[in-house]
Amino acid sequence: MAERSQTAPEAGNLGRVDQVSEFEYDLFIRPDTCNPRFRVWFNFTVENVKESQRVIFNIVNFSKTKSLYRDGMAPMVKSTSRPKWQRLPPKNVYYYRCPDHRKNYVMSFAFCFDREEDIYQFAYCYPYTYTRFQHYLDSLQKRNMDYFFREQLGQSVQQRQLDLLTITSPENLREGAEQKVVFITGRVHPGETPSSFVCQGIIDFLISQHPVARVLREHLVFKIAPMLNPDGVYLGNYRCSLMGFDLNRHWLDPSPWAHPTLHGVKQLIVQMYNDPKTSLEFYIDIHAHSTMMNGFMYGNIFEDEERFQRQAIFPKLLCQNAEDFSYSSTSFNRDAVKAGTGRRFLGGLLDHTSYCYTLEVSFYSYIIGGTTAAVPYTEEAYMKLGRNVARTFLDYYRLNPMVEKVAIPMPRLRKEKPPPYKCPLLRGSASNYPNGKGDKKSSVNHRDPSNSF
């Protein structure tokens, strides 16, 4: 048979193909670079097919046993003539323990090719590549919005950009101005592509002319590092960096040469923490979850009961704004295994006016309250969750009355002016931060319509 499978050009992952029979293939995921433990993300193309050719693909070496494939999740597919990603019908997907592969769990899916001239692409979830991300930021930068700044905070091991976005009214960046900062990060785990769609939803809303967005820009400074692991994203890793590190376990003492993107972000956060004019009020790290439904959050546990209760306010408000967000799945913990995460480290560093969360969203679907039907996420649904995250800050800071006073303005062109914190000024280890800071100022209290293949 002339059919040919190969890894996708960017963010691709396909390690090996074994032909079982004329109509069946065993596919092996390539492990993360320099780390054989993680084998989940796949993204590959198939070409040189025959019309009406039916094939079974078996992905045989997943590193996880629990999977949303048991709950109806299906791989994504698109082709040259149909470039919109779609989910395969769940009835064509099987997830089972296979005696032929050391009793590993195998995901098999049946597919019928229908156009000989097409190249088909299959993926674990909607891909969101480093190149797509750069094109997106380039397009925003060309709009010359006076409330949007993009800077390069550092570079990865392979010299890819670590982008930092600042979204706020220019008045908040004038010298001596006090700042309430919301810091958001994404894609520390490169295979968790929904993180980028959620992050883009947040950015698109905050830069819009929506009255809520304008009020948020007037009152808050949003700092967003949307892609913390650009090398892992480009290489098609699931969890690790180029050198095989799970960056979300190295916040305690990131190395400037082994974890340069994490080191740069941590230096900036510590510098803002040391600035008496800056109140770092929120840190939200966006992830995707491979075994749970809906969006939900992880928070920290504090001895101070009042602080613990205040921490629950934001996820409760988000639950009211987003039908796909589940407060019942939200949990607060201090597991030892999570000690090196951004949420845990910064929750210990920052003072009692700051709240640190991990925002998780399912790779597969959400269940609307009062129903049992799973609604698969689309790219748009992930971005809608991002918009709802942004809107929730309006409720948290009780800024709703301000929205009615806002008139629709003409967009202003930006005067070229670098944002603050152009380069972190700290010297030495990023883990050197002062203990016993004084209190800072308190905070105000569908289914995809596309036809299936």
N, C-alpha and C positions, 0 to 999 in steps of 0.2 A: 504494500500500500504506500502511496506517495505522500501521505499527510506528514506535516512537519510541525513540531512543537518547539518553542524556544521562549526564553525569558523575555519579558517586555524590556524595551530599551532603557527606561528610567524607572526606578523604584520597582524593578522587576524581581521576581524570585521563582526560579525553577531549577532545582539542582540536578535532577537526573530523570530520564524517561526509560522505562522498560516496557517493551511490547509483549503483552500476555497472549494476545491472539490478534486476528485480523481486525477485530472490533473492540479491543480492550487494551488499556494502557495503565501501568502503575506509574504514578508521578511522585517524586521525592522533593520535598521542600529543601532548599539550601538553608542550613543553619545561619544565624546571625554571624557576621564576620567576627572572627576571633572568639566566638562563644558558641559551642555546640548545643547549649541547653535550650535555645529558643527556636522553635520551628512551628510557626503559625501562619504568618503572612505569605500568600502566594499571589503572583501576578504574571501571567504568561500569555503568549500569542500562539495561535494555531493557523497555519496556512496550507495551501496546496490541497484543499479538500475536494471531495466529490459531492455533487448535489444529491440530497436525500440520504447521505451517509450517516448512519447511526453509530455512535461510539459511546463506550463507557470509560470514564476517567476515574481512577482510584487514587486519592491522595493518602499515602500510606504511612507517613512518619510524623504526624502531629506530635508536638511535645506536651500538649495538654489533653487530659481525658474529658474533663467537663467542657461542654461546648453548646452554644446556641443552636448548632445543627440538630440537637435533640429536640429543640422547641420549634422547628419549622424554618430556621434560617436557611438560605440557599446562596450559592455563589453568584457573583455579578457577571454579566456578559454584555459585550457590545461588539459591533463589527464595523468594517469600513463604511458600508452603506447605511448603517444604523448606529451613529456615534453616541447615542444617549444610553447610558448604563441602565440595565434592567436586571431584576432578580430572576433566576431560573424558577420554574414552577416547583414548589416544595415536594410535589408528588414524584419528581424525578431525582430526588436527593435522598441518600441513605447514610446513616451514621451508625457504626456498629463496631464491636470488638472482633478482630479478624484473626483466626488461628493461623493463617498463612503468613502473618507478619508479626510473629512473636506476641500475639494477642494484643497488639497495639490497636488503638482506635483508628478506623479508616472512614473517610468520607468519600462515597462514590456518587457520581452524578452521570446521568444519561443525557446525551445531547444529539440532536439531529441537525447536521449542517445543511443549509438550503441554497447557498450561493457560492459557486466554485471560485468566483473571482474575489471574494471577500477574504480579508484577514480578520480572524476572530480573536478577541481578547477576553480572558477570564481572570477574575480577581476575588480575593477574600471579602473585600468591601470596596466602596467607591474610592479609587486612588485620588490622592491630592499631592502632586509632586513638588519638589523644590523649584523646578522651572515654572510651573503654574503659579506658585507663590510669588516668585520674583516678578513675573509679568503683571500679576495683580497689584503689587506694591508700586511698580513702575507706572501703571495706569493711574493710580491715586496721586502719585507725586506730580504727574503732569497737569493735574487739575489746579495746582497752586492755591490750595485752600489755606487761609491764614490760621486755621486752627488744627492743622495736620502737619506733623513733622516726622520725618524718617531719618534715622541715623544708623551708622554701623557701629554697634557696640563692641564687636570683636569679630574673630574668624574661627572657624572650626579647624580641626587638625588638617583637613584637606583644603583649607583656605576658602571655604564657602562662607557667605555673609551671615553674621548674627545680627538681624535687623531689630531695632527698637523703634516703636512708634509712640509718639506723644500726641494725644488728642485732647485739646482744651482750648478755651478762649485765650487769645494772646495776652489779655490783661493778667491772667494767672501766672504768666511766665516773666512778668516784669521783675526787675531786681527788688528784692525785699518782700515780695508778695508771699503771703502764707498759702500753703498748698495742702489740700486734702487729696491724697493719691490713692487710686485703685490700680494695683499692679496685676496684670494677667499674663500667664504664660501658657504655651501649648506645644504639642509634638515633642515632648521629652522622650516619649516612646514612639518611634517613627512609624510603626505599623498601625497606630491608633489614628487612622485618617479622619474619623468623624470630628476629632479635636479641631482640625483646620477649618472644617465647615462651620462649626460652632463659633470659632474665633472670627471667621470672616463675617458671620452674622452680627457679631458684636461690633466689629469695625464699621461695617456698612451702615449700621443704624447710627452709631455715634457721629459719623461724618455727614449724615443726611441733614436736610433742612426740616426734619420733623420737629415740632415745637418741644417735645420731650427731650430730644437730642440736644437742642440748643440750650435748654435749661441745665442739662447735665454738664455740658461743656462750660457753662458759666460758673458752676459751683464745684466741679471736680476736675482733677487732672488724671487722665487715663494713660498709664504706661503699659504698653503691650509688646511682649516678645513672643510672636506667634509660632516660631519654629526653633526650639532650643537644641534640636539634634539634626541639623541639616545634612550631615554626612550619612547618618543612619537612614534618613528619608530618601536620599538620592540612591543609596545602595540597595534599598529594598529590605532592610532589616525589620524585624518585628519589635524588638525591645531595646537593642543596644546601639552604642556608638560604633564608629569604625574599629576602635580598639577593643570592642567587646565589653564595654562597661555599661551597666544599667545606670544612667546618669542620675536617675531619681533615687539612688541610694548613696549619693556622694555629696550631698549638700553640706555635711558637717565640715569637710575639709577638701574642697575641689582643687585639683592640681591645675596650674595654668598651662601645662603642656599636655596632660592626658585628658582633661575635662575643660578646655578653654572657654567654651560657651557658658557652661555652668559657673565657672569662676568669674566671668565678666558680669553675669547677671547678679550673682551674689554680692560682688563688690559694689555694684550700683545700689542694691537694696540696703546694704550696710551703710553706705554713704548717706542715703536719704534718711535712714534711721538716726544718724548722728547730726542731722541738720535740724536745729530747733524750729525753723520755719516750716518744716515739712511734717505732716502727720500721715504716715503710711497706714491707711485705714483698712484696706482689704488686700489680701493676696489670694488669687484664684488660679489654680493650675488645672488645665483642661485635659481630660483623658477619655478613652473609650473602654468599655467593659465587655469581655468576651463570654460571660455566662449569665448576666442579668439583663432584665428589660428596663426600659424607661431611662430618664435622666435622674440622677440623685447625687448627693454630696457626702463626702467624708469630712468631719470636723475633728477638733481636738477635745480632750478632756482636761478640765482645769479643777484645781482644788476649790477655787472661788466659785461658789454656786451661782452667784449673780452673773458673773462673767460667762459661765457655762450656759445659763438661760438666755443671755443676750446673744450668744453665738447662734442660737436656734432661730433668731428672728429672720435673717435673710433667707434661708432655705424655706421657711414657712411662707414668706411673701412670694418667693419664686413659684412655689406650688400653686398659689392663687392665680399667678399670671400665665403659667405654662401648663397646658393640659397633659403634656408628656412627662412632667417632672413629678417624681414621687417622694413626698416627705417620709412616708412609711419605710422606704428603702434607705433613707438617709441615716447615717450612723456616726457616732463620735467614739473615737478609740485612741489608745496609745500603745498599740502593739509594738513589741521590741523590733520586729522585722521591718517596721515602717519608720524607724528612727531617722534614717538618712534622707527621707523625702522632703520636698520643699515645704509641704504643709506642716510636718512635724517640727522641722528645724526652725522655720520662721515663726511658728506658733510659740516656740520656746524663747526666741530672741526678742520678738516685738512686745510692746507693752500692752496693758489691758484695754486700750482703745482700738486694738487691731484684731482683725479676724482673718484666719487662714483656712482655706477650703481646697479640697480636691473636688472638681466637678466631673462626674462620670456620665457618659451617655452610652447606651447600648449600641453594639455593632449591628443589631438587628431591628428591634421594634419597641413600641410602647403600647401600653394598655391603658385606655381611657377609663377614668373612674366610673364605677357602676356597670362596666362591661367586662367580658372575658376575652374579647377578640383582640388579637395582636395586630397592630397597624405597623407595617414595615416602614422604617425610616427612609426618606428620600434625601437627596442633597439639600433640597429646599427646607425640609422639616428640620434638619440639623441646623441650618442657618436661622430658622425661625426661633429655635431654642436660644441661639445666641442673641437675637434681638430681644427676647423676653428677659434674658439675664441682664442686659443693659437697662431695659425699662424698669427693672425691679429696684435699681438704685434710686429712682424717683420716689418710690414708695418708702424705701428705707429712710431716706433723708427728709421725708415729708415735704417734698417740693411741689406736690400737685397743684397748689394754688398759684404757683409761679407760671404754670403752663398757659393759663388763660391770658396772661399779660403779654405773652410773646406774639409779636406780629411777624409775618413771613418776610424775611429780609432778602436783599440781593446778596449773593455770595461776594465776599471780598477777596481780592488777590492778596497773597501773602507777601509781606516785606521779608526779605531774606534775613533771618536772624536765627542763630543756633539755639536750640533749647538748652535748658540747664542740664548739668551732668553730662556734658559732651564726652568726657573721658573720666572714668573713675580715678580719683586722686589718691586713694589709699595705697600705701606701700606695705610690702610684706604680705603675710598670709591673710587671706580673706576671712579666716576664722577668728582673727583678732578683733573682737568688738568689746566695747566697755560694758561692764555690769553696773547695775544700779542707776539707770537713767531716771531723771525726774519725769513726772507725768507730762504727757503732751495734751494738747487741747482735745476735749471730748468730742465724740461724734454726735451729730443731731440724731437727739433721739427722735395617611391617605394613600392612599395607595397610589403607585406610579401609574399614570394613565396610558403609558406606552403599551403598544401591543407586544405580547411576548413573542419570542422567536419560535 
